[in-house]
Amino acid sequence: MKKILLLSDTHSFIDNQILKFVKQADEVWHVGDIGDLNVTDSIKKLKPLRAVLGNIDGTDARAEFPLDAKFIVENVSVWMTHIGGYPNNYYRRIKDDIRKNPPKIFISGHSHILKVQYDKKLNLLHLNPGAAGNHGFHKVRTMLRFSLESGEIKDMEIIELAKRG
């Protein structure tokens, strides 16, 4: 079993609240708009990290992280990308690929809106952890936490960190 902490849209912000949850995870997944690499460096000092680029990330992040990450953990296929859309309205860059080869979990960020949504057509779980940083229009900083075990997704939790600002 692996405990996963999922976050996005930190926009160069990391604090002890985030790091407290990082320490409790087995792996941390960051879905882009990292900002300053101090964010990912701080996470990597504590736990293994998987991350993808966001639209605000600069050349330093582009040298370290991919646009998409496809991988398998605990027999669960995962696809992470920053701008991905939602069920029935996936982003055009990924639309054909996700229909031909849907993962069990599809993760995107970008919107700063936390969503956990099942796509009945593609038989996948879509996750967007909202925004863990202070930059943006969201009112509350959020993340998701869940477990993966033997092909199953378990114990999904919404983490509300604090009001933005």
VOGU-3710 file (C-alpha; in Angstrom, 3 decimals, decimal comma):
1> mkkilllsdt> 0,000/0,000/0,000  1,167/3,527/-0,841  -0,125/6,725/0,736  -0,175/9,512/-1,852  -0,278/13,265/-1,262  -1,504/15,119/-4,358  -1,028/18,863/-4,761  -0,902/21,474/-7,496  -0,542/25,167/-8,191  1,858/26,063/-5,396
11> hsfidnqilk> 3,151/29,062/-7,384  6,438/29,138/-5,384  4,655/28,735/-2,026  5,416/26,027/0,518  4,890/26,140/4,270  4,975/23,922/7,337  1,313/23,007/6,861  2,082/21,436/3,485  5,281/19,820/4,763  3,410/18,231/7,681
21> fvkqadevwh> 1,288/16,280/5,175  4,327/15,538/2,982  5,929/13,748/5,944  2,850/11,533/6,342  2,872/10,338/2,703  4,840/7,587/0,997  4,970/9,595/-2,263  4,074/13,153/-3,245  2,652/14,022/-6,661  2,711/17,663/-7,844
31> vgdigdlnvt> 0,530/18,517/-10,844  2,322/21,642/-12,041  2,573/25,381/-11,580  5,372/24,659/-9,160  6,997/28,069/-9,430  10,328/28,283/-7,616  12,041/24,885/-7,449  12,539/25,429/-3,725  9,028/23,924/-3,503  9,969/20,612/-5,103
41> dsikklkplr> 13,428/20,588/-3,493  11,793/20,891/-0,051  9,464/17,996/-0,838  12,247/15,796/-2,279  14,267/16,173/0,919  11,443/14,387/2,742  9,721/12,005/0,296  9,859/10,668/-3,274  8,289/13,142/-5,707  6,617/12,826/-9,099
51> avlgnidgtd> 5,824/16,137/-10,789  4,801/17,662/-14,106  5,173/21,137/-15,577  2,541/23,802/-15,353  1,973/26,725/-17,680  3,775/29,196/-15,355  6,855/27,024/-14,816  10,156/28,347/-16,145  13,176/26,832/-17,845  14,592/25,381/-14,620
61> araefpldak> 11,411/23,340/-14,056  11,256/22,439/-17,754  14,738/20,944/-17,468  13,644/18,742/-14,549  9,989/17,797/-15,084  7,936/16,516/-18,060  4,690/17,895/-19,472  2,979/14,551/-18,794  3,750/11,681/-16,451  2,305/8,231/-17,063
71> fivenvsvwm> 3,153/5,542/-14,540  1,813/2,613/-12,529  1,774/2,436/-8,723  0,280/-0,529/-6,854  -1,218/-1,819/-10,147  -3,032/1,494/-10,715  -2,305/3,323/-13,980  -1,942/7,084/-13,600  -1,675/9,989/-16,036  -0,749/13,436/-14,687
81> thiggypnny> -0,749/16,634/-16,718  -1,310/20,221/-15,645  -3,935/21,266/-18,197  -6,149/18,276/-18,881  -9,787/19,296/-18,785  -12,581/17,248/-17,242  -14,811/14,301/-18,163  -16,755/15,093/-21,356  -14,452/18,079/-21,944  -10,842/16,890/-22,008
91> yrrikddirk> -8,175/19,212/-23,370  -7,666/18,713/-27,115  -3,995/17,724/-26,744  -4,899/14,621/-24,754  -8,442/13,838/-25,929  -7,612/11,092/-28,459  -4,988/9,409/-26,295  -7,167/9,271/-23,180  -10,026/7,716/-25,167  -7,750/5,062/-26,710
101> nppkifisgh> -5,846/4,226/-23,538  -7,574/5,557/-20,415  -5,681/5,310/-17,124  -7,406/4,308/-13,902  -6,625/7,791/-12,507  -6,353/10,958/-14,607  -4,972/13,962/-12,720  -4,862/17,603/-13,750  -4,477/20,949/-12,011  -4,585/24,486/-13,444
111> shilkvqydk> -8,153/25,473/-12,486  -7,447/25,966/-8,745  -10,763/24,124/-8,216  -10,663/20,863/-6,287  -12,633/18,100/-8,026  -12,962/14,363/-7,581  -15,073/13,114/-10,467  -15,740/9,688/-11,963  -15,795/9,445/-15,761  -18,342/6,714/-16,533
121> klnllhlnpg> -17,583/6,704/-20,272  -13,858/6,058/-19,828  -14,108/4,207/-16,509  -11,532/6,417/-14,795  -11,287/8,641/-11,749  -10,469/12,270/-12,497  -8,690/14,197/-9,741  -7,844/17,868/-9,417  -6,390/18,765/-6,000  -7,168/22,475/-6,300
131> aagnhgfhkv> -4,384/24,890/-5,350  -2,000/24,566/-2,395  -0,395/27,961/-2,962  -1,473/31,524/-2,237  -1,599/32,893/-5,797  -4,968/32,809/-7,563  -8,668/33,336/-7,008  -9,340/30,315/-4,773  -10,412/31,069/-1,216  -9,064/27,952/0,532
141> rtmlrfsles> -5,775/26,163/-0,147  -6,399/22,462/-0,814  -4,735/19,111/-1,514  -5,872/15,484/-1,796  -4,635/12,418/0,033  -5,439/8,787/-0,787  -4,037/5,274/-0,737  -3,327/2,863/-3,572  -3,339/-0,845/-2,876  -3,496/-3,859/-5,192
151> geikdmeiie> -5,185/-1,981/-8,039  -7,601/-0,073/-5,810  -7,953/3,584/-4,834  -8,853/3,954/-1,161  -9,286/6,457/1,658  -9,738/9,609/-0,463  -9,431/12,723/1,720  -9,774/16,416/0,969  -7,233/18,489/2,868  -8,153/22,111/3,508
161> lakrg> -5,000/23,918/4,582  -6,073/27,468/5,316  -7,627/30,473/3,715  -5,490/31,895/0,943  -3,335/34,881/1,744
//
